[in-house]
Amino acid sequence: KNAGANSTQKTYVVGTEPYFPPFEYAEENNSKNIVGFDVDLINAIAADQGFKVQWKDLEFDALIPALQSGQIDMIASGMTITEERENAVDFTEPYINAGLALAVAVSNEEIKGVDDLKGKVAAVQQGSTGSHEAEKLKAEGKIGDIIYLAHVNDIILNIQNERADFTINDLPVTQAFMSQNPGVIKIVDDELTSDSYGFAVKSGNTELLTMLNQGLENVKQDGTYDQIMTKYF
Ligand code: GLN
C-alpha cells in the first residue's frame, strides 16, 4: 500500500457501547483504547475494503438515533438483528450467533429455568434484546419487576447485592463474564432465543453496506475471521 492511496481513504465513524466484553471493551481500566471481537473484525474489514475507521463511544440505546441523525456511519456493538430494528436501520449479513441466556447468582438454588421466575426481579441492559425479552415475560405475568441498567457490570452488581434475582443477556457475553469472574453467576437456560449480530448502517446506505458485506465475506475466506474468533473465544 502506498501513502498516496492511504491519504485518499475515507474515514467512517463507528458507534459502539464499549462495556460489552468480549465484543467491545476498554483494554484496561480508564484506558480509552477499545478492543474486542467487533473492533478486530471491523478493522479487518476496513483494511480489506480500503477505508479508515474512527470509534465513537455511545450508550447502547443512543446508537440507532445517532446513526439516523448522521452522527455515526455504522454501528458495531454486539447488536442483535431484530425485525423491529430492521425497520430503522440496514443490517449486514449476520456475523456471529448470540442468543439470549438466563443467569442467576451461583448461590441461587430456586431458579432453574424460565418457569421459576414468577414474581422475581430482572436486571437487564436498557434497550437490549434481553430487556425486550424480560418485557415480554412481564406482560405474560411470568416475572416480577424489571431493573434497567446501562452496562453489564451494573447488572451483575444488582444480582450480587440481591436487588435482582436474574438477568437475561447474550450467551457469549454472559459466558465471557463467567470465565473472567468465576463464582458469581451461573447460566440456567442457555437458549432462551437463537439470534445473531449484524453491523448496521443508515437505511439506504447501500454503498457502505455492500463494502461491509464484501469485506466480511473476504475476511471469512482468508482465515482472518477464524483468527479473531480464536483470539476472543
Ligand atoms: N445483543 C443485545 C442487543 O442487541 C445487547 C447488545 C449490547 O448491549 N451491546 O440488544
Boltz pocket constraint, residues with backbone or C-beta under 6 A from the ligand:
constraints:
  - pocket:
      binder: B
      contacts: [[A, 17], [A, 20], [A, 60], [A, 77], [A, 78], [A, 79], [A, 80], [A, 81], [A, 98], [A, 125], [A, 127], [A, 128], [A, 129], [A, 130], [A, 170]]
      max_distance: 6.0
